[in-house]
Amino acid sequence: ESAVVEQLVDELAKAKRPIILAGNGCIRTRASRSLRDLCEKTGIGLIYKVVFQLIKI
């Protein structure tokens, strides 16, 4: 697991304009604040992708 994290850090460091696309799982697990803080501290762009489902009645 730490090898994956190290690889991710290396790839982010190489990126010219990195972004993170976060989905509903981030919001459901209440990780959105931590992710937002990380992006603010590192300058990584953050996009939330919220999917709404239509309910037929």
PQR file with spaces between the fields and no chain letter, atoms N, CA, C, O and H, PARSE charges and radii, in Angstrom:
ATOM       1  N    GLU     1       0.822   -1.194    0.000 -0.4000 1.5000
ATOM       2  CA   GLU     1       0.000    0.000    0.000 -0.0000 2.0000
ATOM       3  C    GLU     1       0.867    1.260    0.000  0.5500 1.7000
ATOM       4  O    GLU     1       0.553    2.219   -0.704 -0.5500 1.4000
ATOM       5  N    SER     2       1.934    1.273    0.765 -0.4000 1.5000
ATOM       6  CA   SER     2       2.787    2.464    0.795 -0.0000 2.0000
ATOM       7  C    SER     2       3.479    2.684   -0.551  0.5500 1.7000
ATOM       8  O    SER     2       3.771    3.822   -0.919 -0.5500 1.4000
ATOM       9  H    SER     2       2.190    0.494    1.337  0.4000 1.0000
ATOM      10  N    ALA     3       3.741    1.605   -1.282 -0.4000 1.5000
ATOM      11  CA   ALA     3       4.350    1.742   -2.609 -0.0000 2.0000
ATOM      12  C    ALA     3       3.398    2.458   -3.562  0.5500 1.7000
ATOM      13  O    ALA     3       3.832    3.252   -4.397 -0.5500 1.4000
ATOM      14  H    ALA     3       3.504    0.681   -0.983  0.4000 1.0000
ATOM      15  N    VAL     4       2.116    2.180   -3.439 -0.4000 1.5000
ATOM      16  CA   VAL     4       1.114    2.838   -4.281 -0.0000 2.0000
ATOM      17  C    VAL     4       1.053    4.324   -3.945  0.5500 1.7000
ATOM      18  O    VAL     4       0.975    5.166   -4.840 -0.5500 1.4000
ATOM      19  H    VAL     4       1.764    1.534   -2.761  0.4000 1.0000
ATOM      20  N    VAL     5       1.089    4.639   -2.669 -0.4000 1.5000
ATOM      21  CA   VAL     5       1.056    6.043   -2.244 -0.0000 2.0000
ATOM      22  C    VAL     5       2.296    6.774   -2.754  0.5500 1.7000
ATOM      23  O    VAL     5       2.194    7.898   -3.246 -0.5500 1.4000
ATOM      24  H    VAL     5       1.152    3.956   -1.942  0.4000 1.0000
ATOM      25  N    GLU     6       3.450    6.150   -2.641 -0.4000 1.5000
ATOM      26  CA   GLU     6       4.687    6.763   -3.138 -0.0000 2.0000
ATOM      27  C    GLU     6       4.618    7.012   -4.640  0.5500 1.7000
ATOM      28  O    GLU     6       5.058    8.055   -5.123 -0.5500 1.4000
ATOM      29  H    GLU     6       3.532    5.237   -2.242  0.4000 1.0000
ATOM      30  N    GLN     7       4.067    6.056   -5.375 -0.4000 1.5000
ATOM      31  CA   GLN     7       3.930    6.217   -6.825 -0.0000 2.0000
ATOM      32  C    GLN     7       2.983    7.373   -7.141  0.5500 1.7000
ATOM      33  O    GLN     7       3.244    8.165   -8.046 -0.5500 1.4000
ATOM      34  H    GLN     7       3.708    5.209   -4.983  0.4000 1.0000
ATOM      35  N    LEU     8       1.891    7.464   -6.399 -0.4000 1.5000
ATOM      36  CA   LEU     8       0.934    8.549   -6.602 -0.0000 2.0000
ATOM      37  C    LEU     8       1.589    9.903   -6.344  0.5500 1.7000
ATOM      38  O    LEU     8       1.411   10.839   -7.123 -0.5500 1.4000
ATOM      39  H    LEU     8       1.679    6.821   -5.664  0.4000 1.0000
ATOM      40  N    VAL     9       2.339   10.007   -5.265 -0.4000 1.5000
ATOM      41  CA   VAL     9       3.031   11.257   -4.940 -0.0000 2.0000
ATOM      42  C    VAL     9       4.016   11.625   -6.049  0.5500 1.7000
ATOM      43  O    VAL     9       4.101   12.787   -6.444 -0.5500 1.4000
ATOM      44  H    VAL     9       2.484    9.246   -4.632  0.4000 1.0000
ATOM      45  N    ASP    10       4.753   10.645   -6.549 -0.4000 1.5000
ATOM      46  CA   ASP    10       5.701   10.892   -7.644 -0.0000 2.0000
ATOM      47  C    ASP    10       4.989   11.402   -8.897  0.5500 1.7000
ATOM      48  O    ASP    10       5.444   12.351   -9.535 -0.5500 1.4000
ATOM      49  H    ASP    10       4.684    9.700   -6.229  0.4000 1.0000
ATOM      50  N    GLU    11       3.877   10.769   -9.242 -0.4000 1.5000
ATOM      51  CA   GLU    11       3.130   11.173  -10.439 -0.0000 2.0000
ATOM      52  C    GLU    11       2.546   12.573  -10.272  0.5500 1.7000
ATOM      53  O    GLU    11       2.567   13.368  -11.212 -0.5500 1.4000
ATOM      54  H    GLU    11       3.508    9.997   -8.724  0.4000 1.0000
ATOM      55  N    LEU    12       2.030   12.877   -9.096 -0.4000 1.5000
ATOM      56  CA   LEU    12       1.486   14.214   -8.856 -0.0000 2.0000
ATOM      57  C    LEU    12       2.585   15.272   -8.936  0.5500 1.7000
ATOM      58  O    LEU    12       2.357   16.370   -9.443 -0.5500 1.4000
ATOM      59  H    LEU    12       2.013   12.232   -8.333  0.4000 1.0000
ATOM      60  N    ALA    13       3.765   14.945   -8.442 -0.4000 1.5000
ATOM      61  CA   ALA    13       4.885   15.890   -8.481 -0.0000 2.0000
ATOM      62  C    ALA    13       5.316   16.182   -9.919  0.5500 1.7000
ATOM      63  O    ALA    13       5.768   17.289  -10.212 -0.5500 1.4000
ATOM      64  H    ALA    13       3.951   14.053   -8.030  0.4000 1.0000
ATOM      65  N    LYS    14       5.183   15.216  -10.807 -0.4000 1.5000
ATOM      66  CA   LYS    14       5.557   15.392  -12.212 -0.0000 2.0000
ATOM      67  C    LYS    14       4.506   16.168  -13.007  0.5500 1.7000
ATOM      68  O    LYS    14       4.823   16.789  -14.021 -0.5500 1.4000
ATOM      69  H    LYS    14       4.816   14.317  -10.569  0.4000 1.0000
ATOM      70  N    ALA    15       3.267   16.131  -12.548 -0.4000 1.5000
ATOM      71  CA   ALA    15       2.165   16.731  -13.303 -0.0000 2.0000
ATOM      72  C    ALA    15       2.291   18.252  -13.350  0.5500 1.7000
ATOM      73  O    ALA    15       2.660   18.890  -12.364 -0.5500 1.4000
ATOM      74  H    ALA    15       3.009   15.626  -11.724  0.4000 1.0000
ATOM      75  N    LYS    16       1.978   18.818  -14.511 -0.4000 1.5000
ATOM      76  CA   LYS    16       2.033   20.276  -14.659 -0.0000 2.0000
ATOM      77  C    LYS    16       0.830   20.947  -14.009  0.5500 1.7000
ATOM      78  O    LYS    16       0.972   21.963  -13.328 -0.5500 1.4000
ATOM      79  H    LYS    16       1.679   18.300  -15.312  0.4000 1.0000
ATOM      80  N    ARG    17      -0.347   20.381  -14.219 -0.4000 1.5000
ATOM      81  CA   ARG    17      -1.577   20.942  -13.651 -0.0000 2.0000
ATOM      82  C    ARG    17      -2.472   19.800  -13.168  0.5500 1.7000
ATOM      83  O    ARG    17      -3.475   19.487  -13.810 -0.5500 1.4000
ATOM      84  H    ARG    17      -0.462   19.556  -14.772  0.4000 1.0000
ATOM      85  N    PRO    18      -2.123   19.186  -12.060 -0.5600 1.5000
ATOM      86  CA   PRO    18      -2.893   18.026  -11.596  0.2800 2.0000
ATOM      87  C    PRO    18      -4.282   18.419  -11.091  0.5500 1.7000
ATOM      88  O    PRO    18      -4.485   19.507  -10.552 -0.5500 1.4000
ATOM      89  N    ILE    19      -5.219   17.511  -11.280 -0.4000 1.5000
ATOM      90  CA   ILE    19      -6.561   17.678  -10.713 -0.0000 2.0000
ATOM      91  C    ILE    19      -6.994   16.346  -10.115  0.5500 1.7000
ATOM      92  O    ILE    19      -6.506   15.283  -10.498 -0.5500 1.4000
ATOM      93  H    ILE    19      -5.054   16.627  -11.718  0.4000 1.0000
ATOM      94  N    ILE    20      -7.906   16.432   -9.185 -0.4000 1.5000
ATOM      95  CA   ILE    20      -8.524   15.239   -8.610 -0.0000 2.0000
ATOM      96  C    ILE    20     -10.011   15.322   -8.920  0.5500 1.7000
ATOM      97  O    ILE    20     -10.651   16.337   -8.645 -0.5500 1.4000
ATOM      98  H    ILE    20      -8.302   17.296   -8.875  0.4000 1.0000
ATOM      99  N    LEU    21     -10.553   14.269   -9.484 -0.4000 1.5000
ATOM     100  CA   LEU    21     -11.981   14.170   -9.753 -0.0000 2.0000
ATOM     101  C    LEU    21     -12.568   13.275   -8.676  0.5500 1.7000
ATOM     102  O    LEU    21     -12.321   12.069   -8.668 -0.5500 1.4000
ATOM     103  H    LEU    21     -10.033   13.445   -9.708  0.4000 1.0000
ATOM     104  N    ALA    22     -13.342   13.852   -7.771 -0.4000 1.5000
ATOM     105  CA   ALA    22     -13.910   13.114   -6.645 -0.0000 2.0000
ATOM     106  C    ALA    22     -15.384   12.829   -6.909  0.5500 1.7000
ATOM     107  O    ALA    22     -16.119   13.695   -7.382 -0.5500 1.4000
ATOM     108  H    ALA    22     -13.543   14.831   -7.778  0.4000 1.0000
ATOM     109  N    GLY    23     -15.800   11.623   -6.604 -0.4000 1.5000
ATOM     110  CA   GLY    23     -17.181   11.226   -6.823 -0.0000 2.0000
ATOM     111  C    GLY    23     -17.989   11.178   -5.542  0.5500 1.7000
ATOM     112  O    GLY    23     -17.568   11.678   -4.499 -0.5500 1.4000
ATOM     113  H    GLY    23     -15.203   10.919   -6.220  0.4000 1.0000
ATOM     114  N    ASN    24     -19.150   10.570   -5.642 -0.4000 1.5000
ATOM     115  CA   ASN    24     -20.076   10.483   -4.515 -0.0000 2.0000
ATOM     116  C    ASN    24     -19.484    9.755   -3.315  0.5500 1.7000
ATOM     117  O    ASN    24     -19.840   10.055   -2.175 -0.5500 1.4000
ATOM     118  H    ASN    24     -19.492   10.164   -6.489  0.4000 1.0000
ATOM     119  N    GLY    25     -18.590    8.806   -3.553 -0.4000 1.5000
ATOM     120  CA   GLY    25     -17.986    8.058   -2.450 -0.0000 2.0000
ATOM     121  C    GLY    25     -17.235    8.962   -1.500  0.5500 1.7000
ATOM     122  O    GLY    25     -17.213    8.721   -0.293 -0.5500 1.4000
ATOM     123  H    GLY    25     -18.301    8.563   -4.479  0.4000 1.0000
ATOM     124  N    CYS    26     -16.626    9.989   -2.028 -0.4000 1.5000
ATOM     125  CA   CYS    26     -15.902   10.949   -1.195 -0.0000 2.0000
ATOM     126  C    CYS    26     -16.869   11.673   -0.261  0.5500 1.7000
ATOM     127  O    CYS    26     -16.562   11.892    0.911 -0.5500 1.4000
ATOM     128  H    CYS    26     -16.643   10.185   -3.008  0.4000 1.0000
ATOM     129  N    ILE    27     -18.005   12.033   -0.771 -0.4000 1.5000
ATOM     130  CA   ILE    27     -19.005   12.732    0.032 -0.0000 2.0000
ATOM     131  C    ILE    27     -19.649   11.773    1.029  0.5500 1.7000
ATOM     132  O    ILE    27     -19.837   12.127    2.193 -0.5500 1.4000
ATOM     133  H    ILE    27     -18.254   11.854   -1.723  0.4000 1.0000
ATOM     134  N    ARG    28     -19.986   10.571    0.586 -0.4000 1.5000
ATOM     135  CA   ARG    28     -20.630    9.596    1.474 -0.0000 2.0000
ATOM     136  C    ARG    28     -19.742    9.206    2.645  0.5500 1.7000
ATOM     137  O    ARG    28     -20.236    8.975    3.749 -0.5500 1.4000
ATOM     138  H    ARG    28     -19.833   10.284   -0.360  0.4000 1.0000
ATOM     139  N    THR    29     -18.448    9.130    2.418 -0.4000 1.5000
ATOM     140  CA   THR    29     -17.535    8.719    3.488 -0.0000 2.0000
ATOM     141  C    THR    29     -17.031    9.906    4.303  0.5500 1.7000
ATOM     142  O    THR    29     -16.176    9.758    5.176 -0.5500 1.4000
ATOM     143  H    THR    29     -18.046    9.318    1.521  0.4000 1.0000
ATOM     144  N    ARG    30     -17.565   11.064    4.010 -0.4000 1.5000
ATOM     145  CA   ARG    30     -17.209   12.298    4.726 -0.0000 2.0000
ATOM     146  C    ARG    30     -15.725   12.628    4.621  0.5500 1.7000
ATOM     147  O    ARG    30     -15.128   13.175    5.548 -0.5500 1.4000
ATOM     148  H    ARG    30     -18.260   11.184    3.301  0.4000 1.0000
ATOM     149  N    ALA    31     -15.155   12.293    3.502 -0.4000 1.5000
ATOM     150  CA   ALA    31     -13.743   12.591    3.261 -0.0000 2.0000
ATOM     151  C    ALA    31     -13.566   13.899    2.496  0.5500 1.7000
ATOM     152  O    ALA    31     -12.438   14.311    2.227 -0.5500 1.4000
ATOM     153  H    ALA    31     -15.640   11.849    2.748  0.4000 1.0000
ATOM     154  N    SER    32     -14.660   14.549    2.148 -0.4000 1.5000
ATOM     155  CA   SER    32     -14.566   15.725    1.285 -0.0000 2.0000
ATOM     156  C    SER    32     -13.782   16.865    1.927  0.5500 1.7000
ATOM     157  O    SER    32     -13.024   17.547    1.237 -0.5500 1.4000
ATOM     158  H    SER    32     -15.577   14.214    2.367  0.4000 1.0000
ATOM     159  N    ARG    33     -13.943   17.086    3.220 -0.4000 1.5000
ATOM     160  CA   ARG    33     -13.204   18.173    3.872 -0.0000 2.0000
ATOM     161  C    ARG    33     -11.698   17.898    3.841  0.5500 1.7000
ATOM     162  O    ARG    33     -10.908   18.794    3.544 -0.5500 1.4000
ATOM     163  H    ARG    33     -14.558   16.532    3.780  0.4000 1.0000
ATOM     164  N    SER    34     -11.307   16.669    4.146 -0.4000 1.5000
ATOM     165  CA   SER    34      -9.881   16.311    4.124 -0.0000 2.0000
ATOM     166  C    SER    34      -9.308   16.454    2.723  0.5500 1.7000
ATOM     167  O    SER    34      -8.193   16.944    2.543 -0.5500 1.4000
ATOM     168  H    SER    34     -11.949   15.941    4.387  0.4000 1.0000
ATOM     169  N    LEU    35     -10.079   16.021    1.733 -0.4000 1.5000
ATOM     170  CA   LEU    35      -9.619   16.127    0.352 -0.0000 2.0000
ATOM     171  C    LEU    35      -9.489   17.586   -0.063  0.5500 1.7000
ATOM     172  O    LEU    35      -8.519   17.967   -0.719 -0.5500 1.4000
ATOM     173  H    LEU    35     -10.984   15.623    1.879  0.4000 1.0000
ATOM     174  N    ARG    36     -10.460   18.392    0.318 -0.4000 1.5000
ATOM     175  CA   ARG    36     -10.408   19.822    0.002 -0.0000 2.0000
ATOM     176  C    ARG    36      -9.193   20.480    0.668  0.5500 1.7000
ATOM     177  O    ARG    36      -8.505   21.290    0.046 -0.5500 1.4000
ATOM     178  H    ARG    36     -11.248   18.083    0.851  0.4000 1.0000
ATOM     179  N    ASP    37      -8.933   20.132    1.927 -0.4000 1.5000
ATOM     180  CA   ASP    37      -7.759   20.671    2.631 -0.0000 2.0000
ATOM     181  C    ASP    37      -6.462   20.276    1.923  0.5500 1.7000
ATOM     182  O    ASP    37      -5.563   21.099    1.753 -0.5500 1.4000
ATOM     183  H    ASP    37      -9.491   19.475    2.433  0.4000 1.0000
ATOM     184  N    LEU    38      -6.375   19.006    1.514 -0.4000 1.5000
ATOM     185  CA   LEU    38      -5.193   18.534    0.791 -0.0000 2.0000
ATOM     186  C    LEU    38      -4.976   19.344   -0.483  0.5500 1.7000
ATOM     187  O    LEU    38      -3.858   19.765   -0.778 -0.5500 1.4000
ATOM     188  H    LEU    38      -7.106   18.337    1.652  0.4000 1.0000
ATOM     189  N    CYS    39      -6.045   19.557   -1.228 -0.4000 1.5000
ATOM     190  CA   CYS    39      -5.934   20.284   -2.494 -0.0000 2.0000
ATOM     191  C    CYS    39      -5.566   21.746   -2.270  0.5500 1.7000
ATOM     192  O    CYS    39      -4.808   22.320   -3.053 -0.5500 1.4000
ATOM     193  H    CYS    39      -6.954   19.215   -0.989  0.4000 1.0000
ATOM     194  N    GLU    40      -6.091   22.350   -1.216 -0.4000 1.5000
ATOM     195  CA   GLU    40      -5.732   23.734   -0.917 -0.0000 2.0000
ATOM     196  C    GLU    40      -4.255   23.848   -0.552  0.5500 1.7000
ATOM     197  O    GLU    40      -3.585   24.794   -0.965 -0.5500 1.4000
ATOM     198  H    GLU    40      -6.707   21.884   -0.581  0.4000 1.0000
ATOM     199  N    LYS    41      -3.749   22.898    0.214 -0.4000 1.5000
ATOM     200  CA   LYS    41      -2.353   22.942    0.658 -0.0000 2.0000
ATOM     201  C    LYS    41      -1.370   22.647   -0.468  0.5500 1.7000
ATOM     202  O    LYS    41      -0.251   23.159   -0.465 -0.5500 1.4000
ATOM     203  H    LYS    41      -4.293   22.129    0.550  0.4000 1.0000
ATOM     204  N    THR    42      -1.779   21.831   -1.423 -0.4000 1.5000
ATOM     205  CA   THR    42      -0.864   21.408   -2.488 -0.0000 2.0000
ATOM     206  C    THR    42      -1.081   22.141   -3.811  0.5500 1.7000
ATOM     207  O    THR    42      -0.246   22.050   -4.711 -0.5500 1.4000
ATOM     208  H    THR    42      -2.688   21.415   -1.426  0.4000 1.0000
ATOM     209  N    GLY    43      -2.186   22.861   -3.935 -0.4000 1.5000
ATOM     210  CA   GLY    43      -2.480   23.553   -5.183 -0.0000 2.0000
ATOM     211  C    GLY    43      -3.059   22.649   -6.260  0.5500 1.7000
ATOM     212  O    GLY    43      -3.131   23.037   -7.426 -0.5500 1.4000
ATOM     213  H    GLY    43      -2.864   22.935   -3.204  0.4000 1.0000
ATOM     214  N    ILE    44      -3.471   21.451   -5.876 -0.4000 1.5000
ATOM     215  CA   ILE    44      -4.083   20.519   -6.825 -0.0000 2.0000
ATOM     216  C    ILE    44      -5.536   20.932   -7.045  0.5500 1.7000
ATOM     217  O    ILE    44      -6.259   21.226   -6.093 -0.5500 1.4000
ATOM     218  H    ILE    44      -3.413   21.136   -4.929  0.4000 1.0000
ATOM     219  N    GLY    45      -5.955   20.949   -8.315 -0.4000 1.5000
ATOM     220  CA   GLY    45      -7.340   21.267   -8.628 -0.0000 2.0000
ATOM     221  C    GLY    45      -8.264   20.145   -8.168  0.5500 1.7000
ATOM     222  O    GLY    45      -7.881   18.975   -8.162 -0.5500 1.4000
ATOM     223  H    GLY    45      -5.367   20.711   -9.088  0.4000 1.0000
ATOM     224  N    LEU    46      -9.482   20.513   -7.783 -0.4000 1.5000
ATOM     225  CA   LEU    46     -10.446   19.533   -7.283 -0.0000 2.0000
ATOM     226  C    LEU    46     -11.785   19.744   -7.964  0.5500 1.7000
ATOM     227  O    LEU    46     -12.314   20.855   -8.001 -0.5500 1.4000
ATOM     228  H    LEU    46      -9.792   21.464   -7.787  0.4000 1.0000
ATOM     229  N    ILE    47     -12.319   18.667   -8.498 -0.4000 1.5000
ATOM     230  CA   ILE    47     -13.635   18.688   -9.122 -0.0000 2.0000
ATOM     231  C    ILE    47     -14.474   17.613   -8.457  0.5500 1.7000
ATOM     232  O    ILE    47     -14.076   16.451   -8.381 -0.5500 1.4000
ATOM     233  H    ILE    47     -11.889   17.765   -8.467  0.4000 1.0000
ATOM     234  N    TYR    48     -15.649   18.020   -7.972 -0.4000 1.5000
ATOM     235  CA   TYR    48     -16.591   17.044   -7.430 -0.0000 2.0000
ATOM     236  C    TYR    48     -17.548   16.641   -8.530  0.5500 1.7000
ATOM     237  O    TYR    48     -18.096   17.491   -9.233 -0.5500 1.4000
ATOM     238  H    TYR    48     -15.972   18.964   -8.033  0.4000 1.0000
ATOM     239  N    LYS    49     -17.747   15.358   -8.675 -0.4000 1.5000
ATOM     240  CA   LYS    49     -18.687   14.842   -9.664 -0.0000 2.0000
ATOM     241  C    LYS    49     -19.844   14.237   -8.890  0.5500 1.7000
ATOM     242  O    LYS    49     -19.728   13.153   -8.318 -0.5500 1.4000
ATOM     243  H    LYS    49     -17.302   14.668   -8.105  0.4000 1.0000
ATOM     244  N    VAL    50     -20.947   14.944   -8.879 -0.4000 1.5000
ATOM     245  CA   VAL    50     -22.123   14.475   -8.163 -0.0000 2.0000
ATOM     246  C    VAL    50     -23.098   13.914   -9.186  0.5500 1.7000
ATOM     247  O    VAL    50     -23.450   14.582  -10.158 -0.5500 1.4000
ATOM     248  H    VAL    50     -21.041   15.825   -9.344  0.4000 1.0000
ATOM     249  N    VAL    51     -23.522   12.700   -8.960 -0.4000 1.5000
ATOM     250  CA   VAL    51     -24.432   12.034   -9.875 -0.0000 2.0000
ATOM     251  C    VAL    51     -25.818   11.996   -9.236  0.5500 1.7000
ATOM     252  O    VAL    51     -25.998   11.491   -8.127 -0.5500 1.4000
ATOM     253  H    VAL    51     -23.236   12.158   -8.170  0.4000 1.0000
ATOM     254  N    PHE    52     -26.770   12.530   -9.949 -0.4000 1.5000
ATOM     255  CA   PHE    52     -28.144   12.498   -9.477 -0.0000 2.0000
ATOM     256  C    PHE    52     -28.902   11.442  -10.277  0.5500 1.7000
ATOM     257  O    PHE    52     -28.779   11.361  -11.499 -0.5500 1.4000
ATOM     258  H    PHE    52     -26.624   12.940  -10.849  0.4000 1.0000
ATOM     259  N    GLN    53     -29.672   10.652   -9.578 -0.4000 1.5000
ATOM     260  CA   GLN    53     -30.479    9.641  -10.252 -0.0000 2.0000
ATOM     261  C    GLN    53     -31.929   10.110  -10.263  0.5500 1.7000
ATOM     262  O    GLN    53     -32.448   10.595   -9.258 -0.5500 1.4000
ATOM     263  H    GLN    53     -29.772   10.718   -8.585  0.4000 1.0000
ATOM     264  N    LEU    54     -32.560    9.959  -11.396 -0.4000 1.5000
ATOM     265  CA   LEU    54     -33.973   10.298  -11.489 -0.0000 2.0000
ATOM     266  C    LEU    54     -34.792    9.126  -10.978  0.5500 1.7000
ATOM     267  O    LEU    54     -34.546    7.975  -11.338 -0.5500 1.4000
ATOM     268  H    LEU    54     -32.138    9.564  -12.212  0.4000 1.0000
ATOM     269  N    ILE    55     -35.755    9.428  -10.147 -0.4000 1.5000
ATOM     270  CA   ILE    55     -36.619    8.387   -9.590 -0.0000 2.0000
ATOM     271  C    ILE    55     -37.970    8.477  -10.286  0.5500 1.7000
ATOM     272  O    ILE    55     -38.630    9.516  -10.262 -0.5500 1.4000
ATOM     273  H    ILE    55     -35.955   10.363   -9.854  0.4000 1.0000
ATOM     274  N    LYS    56     -38.364    7.384  -10.901 -0.4000 1.5000
ATOM     275  CA   LYS    56     -39.671    7.349  -11.559 -0.0000 2.0000
ATOM     276  C    LYS    56     -40.713    6.897  -10.546  0.5500 1.7000
ATOM     277  O    LYS    56     -40.536    5.903   -9.842 -0.5500 1.4000
ATOM     278  H    LYS    56     -37.828    6.540  -10.921  0.4000 1.0000
ATOM     279  N    ILE    57     -41.778    7.635  -10.493 -0.4000 1.5000
ATOM     280  CA   ILE    57     -42.864    7.294   -9.558 -0.0000 2.0000
ATOM     281  C    ILE    57     -44.030    6.732  -10.335  0.5500 1.7000
ATOM     282  O    ILE    57     -45.051    6.379   -9.746 -0.5500 1.4000
ATOM     283  H    ILE    57     -41.922    8.443  -11.065  0.4000 1.0000
